[in-house]
Amino acid sequence: MTDDVRETLSSAVLRVTDALEIFLGGDRSDALLRRDEWLKRLDGPLPAGGIGDGVLGELEDVVIPNGTRLSEPGFWGWITAGPGTVSVAASLAATVASPQRYTITAFNHLEELSLDWLGELCGLSPVMKGVYSSGGSVANLVALGAARQWALEQHGVDASADGVRGMQTAVYCSREAHHTILRSAGVLGLGRRNVRVVDTDEHQRLDVAKLEAALLNDQSDGVIPICVVATAGTTNTGAIDPLSACGELAQRFGAWYHVDGAYGLPGILDSRVSSLYEGLELADSVIVDPHKWLGAPVGIAATFVRDRSILHRTFTQEPADYLEGSFGDPDDLRVSLDSMGVPYADFGVELSAPARGVVVWSILRELGRDGVTKRIEHDNNLARHVAKLAHENENLEVLAEPILSICCFRYVNNAVSDLDSLNAHVLRRLVQETPYLPSGTVVNGHFGLRPCFINFRSEVGHVEGMMKAVVRIGDDLASRKTP
Ligand SMILES: Cc1ncc(COP(=O)(O)O)c(C=O)c1O
């Protein structure tokens, strides 16, 4: 049997990439406006007979033109953006030529090499070794799994084999930590309610005195501290927790120390803020997401730990005949289908997984450390430019001074009492009427706009356009007194 497709791979891919070029370059309207149209073309029962390469036409005409706006230069929502060209090409290459990461291929060699490069880029010690997974959520889960295993081993319990045996445990993070920390605790049987959510200071950084108080309190109650989580670049504002102080407390209380750098770890490359990362060397685990600030396609995060044997103890699947028997003796490799030797599948929760290393490698080869640094600095500059323009305008207020590439701000006007509602409406109109697409958040109780600059297509002109649009829409809403 062969595919029911007459096209060669290159002609099929060319059709798709031509449509993608038009999609990226075009002056397109929002997919929602055409929703009835594309739903009508796409919905329907399971086809009894296939249409062969007619599906390429449907991709070209219906699916691709109605994609998302994440690649537009004015997209600054959440912490995501469209990927770069080289990394898309690398991802496609891996999909075709090395679709699994356990055999011996050039792609899979790049798994380990790129992890080492990525760790070095982000200031990690060479002893820290990594494993890729699909995103920050899973990367945090992997790290917290290691934390649970290690912490309970100190009490003679193999949590992976025997569960947590009703032991009273706690995980510590700030209230600005990503909510996947809580979910990880839930999934790992530690319990979301056993996460001590510690207050932050006025700069949205974990309050170390309150962390110490929580640890002392639990100590006197006989609760086992599993893990202290610090965030290097919070999702809301880009704040960097006091990494040294958190690490020292973790050590003092015998807890694992995890640093969530899913977004912000590459920020260490900007010399203006690199000192804020002091203490990173104390971490037992660190995560970073290449699909955030490095511009990789969605689906790539990395967890680094000091000693991957802890990951093996946490995530081992136990030997399986259908896998083990298939590979030759590691000291007598004969074919590329033998095992590449690093049991990534036992270092996390995925067995089948794409070769993600080639994508990260392609970005680091394309840009080098200097190119990545320039991008990080450029993005941090854009956030600082937002702050500057906001400070210069009496109708704008900075809610959190940028540390990395996020600047939260809001529209203010004495004539309006409910500024939260006004700003929520400013955001709605901004994303509906303009090419500027930040998201929103709440900082110190105030709703504001939250542009996060990780999009390599964004320039100063786009930022200035957004600021003007915010003032124009804000003035308009304020003058009508009804948002
Ligand atoms: C600090 C932090 N950790 C974890 C995550 C989760 O990452 P993902 O969306 O890749 O699962 C995010 C997402 O924005 C994040 O900002």
The ligand as a MOL file (V3000), in Angstrom:
LIG
                    3D

  0  0  0     0  0            999 V3000
M  V30 BEGIN CTAB
M  V30 COUNTS 16 16 0 0 0
M  V30 BEGIN ATOM
M  V30 1 C 6.6150 30.3640 34.1190 0
M  V30 2 C 5.8230 29.3540 33.3320 0
M  V30 3 N 5.8790 28.0660 33.6630 0
M  V30 4 C 5.1890 27.1280 32.9800 0
M  V30 5 C 4.3930 27.4690 31.9130 0
M  V30 6 C 3.6250 26.4220 31.1590 0
M  V30 7 O 4.1900 26.2720 29.9030 0
M  V30 8 P 3.4250 25.5890 28.6730 0
M  V30 9 O 2.3340 26.5260 28.2850 0
M  V30 10 O 4.4920 25.4580 27.6500 0
M  V30 11 O 2.9040 24.2790 29.1220 0
M  V30 12 C 4.3020 28.8220 31.5260 0
M  V30 13 C 3.4510 29.2260 30.4040 0
M  V30 14 O 3.3200 30.3690 30.0630 0
M  V30 15 C 5.0390 29.7850 32.2540 0
M  V30 16 O 4.9920 31.0880 31.9410 0
M  V30 END ATOM
M  V30 BEGIN BOND
M  V30 1 1 1 2
M  V30 2 1 2 3
M  V30 3 2 2 15
M  V30 4 2 3 4
M  V30 5 1 4 5
M  V30 6 1 5 6
M  V30 7 2 5 12
M  V30 8 1 6 7
M  V30 9 1 7 8
M  V30 10 2 8 9
M  V30 11 1 8 10
M  V30 12 1 8 11
M  V30 13 1 12 13
M  V30 14 1 12 15
M  V30 15 2 13 14
M  V30 16 1 15 16
M  V30 END BOND
M  V30 END CTAB
M  END
